[in-house]
Amino acid sequence: MSRRLHDLLHAALLLALVALLAFFSTRWRAERDWSYAQRGSLSAQSAELLRTLDRPVRVVSYASQGGELRQAIADFVARYQRVKPDIALEFVDPDADPAAMRREGVRIDGELDLHYGERSERLKVLTEREFSNALLRLSRSHTRIAAFLIGDGERRADGAANADFGTFAALLAQQGVRSVPLALGSGARVPENTDLVVVADPRAALGVGAREALQSWLDVGGNLLWLTEPDSAADSAWLAQALSVRVLPGVAVDGAGAAQGLGDPSFVLITQYPAQATTRGFDLATLYPQASALGLLAGAAWDARPLLRTSAQSWTELGHIPKAGEVAAAIRYDADAGEIRGPLDLGFALSRLSPSPAKREQRAAVLGDADFLSNAYLGNGGNREFGQRLFNWLLADDALIEVPDRGAPDRSLDLSQRGLGTISVGFLVALPLLLLAAGGFIAWRRRRR
């Protein structure tokens, strides 16, 4: 009897211990990442950023229900939720209402919208670096002012026409960048609270007052973005001289786009980018309809880094550019006409020591195309993401988180051609022969018995 009572008491105590462990596991948790270089958890930089966020974060994922994409996104966001529990994740099925998704600009299955306070930012690439840096940008409280020059036919930041930048300006506003119109007449100056001046494809020559104001802005260390177009009617030689660049005549055409399904070679598709802070880690394709190629002047006063570069199959077309429906084969490279063969630079990032004691570095950028940020073309490929990166750099808002490479050394195997051949012969010839010989030997042994 005492033996049975002892067993019952032992079982009861064991069940009580299991129940206590289950109860305590709902109150406290302990985790350890035993993977190489802690690849299964966030970097110390990301974790430190999350501890500085004093408001909840909402993540909306536009991922289809089928497949494993939703689970992969949930597992990724769970790393952040372990450090900051008030990160909420919700899924929206883009297949349920395709029209609404097109209005929202959703084009890739798995896109994310990050919401923090009144600001939001969209991601197409799901990596720790992109996700953490988006949170970092959203957490910055200072509103930046981007002044768009008006008065000479420039693209308007508040316009709804196809050529205007209304959609992009709305995206900038969600990230704390306020776009305002800037008219520069006689005696006018750029307001002191301006962080960036944008000259977006003026259709007429700027007046003397506007030129003097912009030159003064550059002289005191102001940041500037100049977007030009081929054969612009505006007299912009003075601005090109101030920025130490040269706008080449003609239209940049690139035959490499045909492999991507582009029938018009004057629509330049760029998939690889020169090394520069703006394009670091950026691997989305961007589209530039009828852009100007750029060159650098000798003795440049700026440190110039190429932003966009065409393929070797490109050149500056000085002849007729076919319209939609015309035969594209009419475009041919003609060295005798003075056309320049590529690769061609379509954009430069410029920097120099700032004349202003309040800033360490002055930044400017020149691009030979303004259409890529327009309402009509912003949704093509990574145009929006590239534009956001460009503005972040110009606004000196690129002090981003650098996530260290924590890949395990055994995740890749480098083999020489001889080693690959040896392994192939071993598996395709030697191993089958060895198995055949072993089978024959076993059969021979059994017959002898």
Residue pairs with C-beta under 8 A, 6 or more apart in sequence:
31 41
31 82
33 39
33 40
33 41
35 408
36 406
36 408
36 409
36 410
37 406
37 407
37 408
38 406
39 406
39 407
39 408
40 79
41 79
41 82
42 50
42 79
42 80
42 82
42 83
42 128
42 132
43 128
43 401
43 403
43 404
43 406
45 132
45 401
45 402
45 403
46 80
46 83
46 128
46 132
46 401
46 403
47 83
49 132
49 135
49 136
49 139
49 401
50 80
50 83
50 84
50 135
51 83
51 84
52 139
53 84
53 116
53 135
53 139
55 116
55 117
56 86
56 87
56 88
57 80
57 84
57 86
57 87
57 88
57 114
57 115
57 116
57 135
58 87
58 88
58 90
58 114
58 115
58 116
59 77
59 87
59 88
59 89
59 90
59 112
59 113
59 114
59 115
60 90
60 91
60 92
60 112
60 113
60 115
61 70
61 73
61 89
61 90
61 91
61 92
61 110
61 111
61 112
61 113
62 91
62 92
62 94
62 101
62 104
62 106
62 109
62 110
62 111
62 112
62 113
63 69
63 70
63 73
63 91
63 92
63 93
63 94
63 109
63 110
64 70
64 93
64 94
64 95
64 109
65 93
65 95
69 109
69 110
70 91
72 126
73 89
73 91
73 110
73 112
73 126
74 89
76 126
76 131
77 87
77 89
79 128
80 87
80 131
81 87
81 89
94 101
94 106
94 109
105 122
105 379
105 384
107 379
108 124
110 126
111 122
111 123
111 124
112 122
112 123
112 126
112 131
113 120
113 121
113 122
114 120
114 121
114 122
114 123
114 131
114 134
114 135
114 138
116 135
116 138
116 139
117 138
119 138
119 174
119 175
119 176
120 138
120 174
120 175
121 134
121 137
121 138
121 174
121 175
121 388
122 171
122 384
123 130
123 131
123 134
124 284
124 382
124 385
125 283
125 284
127 281
127 403
128 403
129 281
129 400
129 401
129 402
129 403
130 281
132 401
132 403
133 400
133 401
136 400
136 401
137 175
137 176
137 392
137 397
138 175
138 176
140 176
140 397
141 176
142 176
143 176
143 177
143 178
144 176
144 177
144 178
144 195
144 196
144 395
144 397
145 177
145 178
145 180
145 191
145 193
145 194
145 195
145 196
146 157
146 172
146 177
146 178
146 179
146 180
146 194
146 195
146 196
146 197
146 198
146 391
146 395
147 180
147 181
147 182
147 190
147 191
147 194
147 196
147 197
147 198
148 154
148 155
148 156
148 157
148 165
148 169
148 179
148 180
148 181
148 182
148 198
148 200
149 182
149 183
149 184
149 197
149 198
149 199
149 200
149 202
149 206
149 210
149 214
150 156
150 181
150 182
150 183
151 183
151 184
151 185
151 207
151 210
152 202
152 203
152 204
152 205
152 206
152 207
152 210
152 234
153 201
153 202
153 203
153 204
153 234
154 199
154 200
154 201
154 202
154 203
155 163
155 164
155 165
155 200
155 201
155 227
155 370
155 373
155 374
156 164
156 165
156 166
156 181
157 164
157 165
157 166
157 168
157 169
157 179
157 180
157 181
157 198
158 164
158 166
158 169
158 179
158 181
159 165
159 166
159 375
160 166
160 375
161 375
162 374
162 375
162 376
163 370
163 371
163 374
163 375
163 376
164 374
164 375
165 179
165 200
165 373
165 374
165 375
166 375
167 375
167 378
168 373
168 374
168 375
168 378
168 384
168 387
169 179
171 384
171 388
172 178
172 179
172 388
172 391
173 179
175 388
177 391
177 395
182 190
182 191
182 194
182 197
184 190
184 206
184 207
184 209
184 210
184 213
184 214
185 207
185 209
185 210
186 207
186 208
186 209
187 209
188 209
188 210
188 213
189 213
189 216
189 217
190 197
190 213
190 214
190 216
190 217
190 222
194 222
195 223
195 395
196 222
196 223
196 224
196 225
196 391
196 394
196 395
197 214
197 217
197 222
197 223
197 224
197 225
198 224
198 225
198 227
199 214
199 224
199 225
199 226
199 227
199 239
200 225
200 227
200 370
201 227
201 228
201 229
201 232
201 370
202 232
202 234
202 236
203 232
203 233
203 234
204 233
204 234
205 233
205 234
205 235
206 214
206 234
206 235
206 236
211 238
211 239
214 224
214 239
214 242
215 238
215 242
217 224
218 224
218 242
218 362
218 364
219 355
220 355
220 356
221 354
221 355
221 356
221 358
221 359
221 362
222 362
223 362
223 363
223 364
223 394
223 395
223 396
224 243
224 364
224 365
225 364
225 365
225 366
225 367
225 390
225 391
225 394
226 236
226 239
226 243
226 364
226 365
226 366
226 367
227 367
227 369
227 370
227 373
228 236
228 247
228 292
228 366
228 367
228 368
228 369
228 370
229 290
229 291
229 292
229 368
229 369
229 370
229 371
230 250
230 251
230 252
230 290
230 291
230 292
230 368
231 249
231 250
231 251
232 247
232 292
236 247
240 246
240 247
240 297
240 366
241 297
243 302
243 350
243 364
243 366
244 296
244 297
244 299
244 300
244 301
244 302
244 304
244 350
245 294
245 295
245 296
245 297
245 304
245 348
245 350
245 366
246 294
246 295
246 296
246 297
247 292
247 294
247 368
248 292
248 293
248 294
248 295
248 316
248 340
248 344
249 316
249 318
250 292
250 293
250 316
250 317
250 318
250 339
251 266
251 290
251 291
251 292
251 316
251 317
251 321
252 266
252 268
252 288
252 291
252 292
252 293
252 310
252 314
252 315
252 316
252 317
252 342
252 344
252 346
252 368
253 265
253 266
253 268
253 314
253 315
253 316
253 317
253 321
253 331
254 265
254 268
254 269
254 310
254 311
254 313
254 314
254 342
255 265
255 311
255 313
255 314
256 269
256 310
256 311
256 313
256 314
257 264
257 265
257 267
257 268
257 269
258 265
260 269
260 271
260 285
262 269
263 328
264 322
264 324
264 328
265 328
265 331
266 289
266 290
266 317
266 321
266 331
267 287
267 288
267 289
267 290
268 287
268 288
268 289
268 291
268 310
268 314
268 346
269 285
269 286
269 287
269 288
269 381
270 285
270 286
270 287
270 288
270 308
270 309
270 310
270 346
271 283
271 285
272 309
273 279
273 282
273 307
273 308
273 309
274 305
274 306
274 307
274 308
274 309
276 305
276 306
276 307
276 349
277 349
277 393
277 398
278 307
278 349
278 386
278 389
278 390
278 392
278 393
278 398
279 307
279 386
279 389
282 382
282 385
282 386
282 389
284 381
284 382
284 385
284 386
285 381
285 382
286 308
286 372
286 380
286 381
286 382
286 383
286 386
287 372
287 377
287 380
287 381
287 383
288 308
288 346
288 368
288 369
288 371
288 372
289 369
289 371
289 372
289 377
290 321
290 369
290 371
291 346
291 367
291 368
291 369
291 371
292 346
292 368
292 369
293 310
293 316
293 340
293 342
293 344
293 345
293 346
293 368
294 344
294 345
294 346
294 347
294 348
294 366
294 368
295 345
296 304
296 348
301 352
302 350
302 351
302 352
302 364
303 350
303 351
303 352
304 348
304 349
304 350
305 348
305 349
305 350
305 351
306 345
306 347
306 348
306 349
307 345
307 346
307 347
307 348
307 349
307 365
307 367
307 390
308 345
308 346
308 347
308 367
309 343
309 344
309 345
309 346
310 342
310 343
310 344
310 346
311 342
311 343
312 341
312 342
312 343
313 342
314 341
314 342
314 343
314 344
315 333
315 339
315 340
315 341
315 342
315 344
316 339
316 340
316 344
317 331
317 339
318 334
318 337
318 338
318 339
319 331
319 334
319 337
320 330
321 331
322 328
322 330
322 331
333 339
333 341
335 341
346 367
346 368
346 369
347 365
347 366
347 367
347 368
348 365
348 366
349 363
349 365
349 393
350 363
350 364
350 365
350 366
351 361
351 362
351 363
351 364
352 361
352 362
353 360
353 361
353 362
354 360
354 361
354 362
355 362
356 362
359 396
361 396
363 393
363 394
363 396
364 394
365 390
365 393
365 394
371 377
372 378
372 380
372 383
372 386
372 387
373 383
373 387
377 383
378 384
378 387
391 397
392 398
415 423
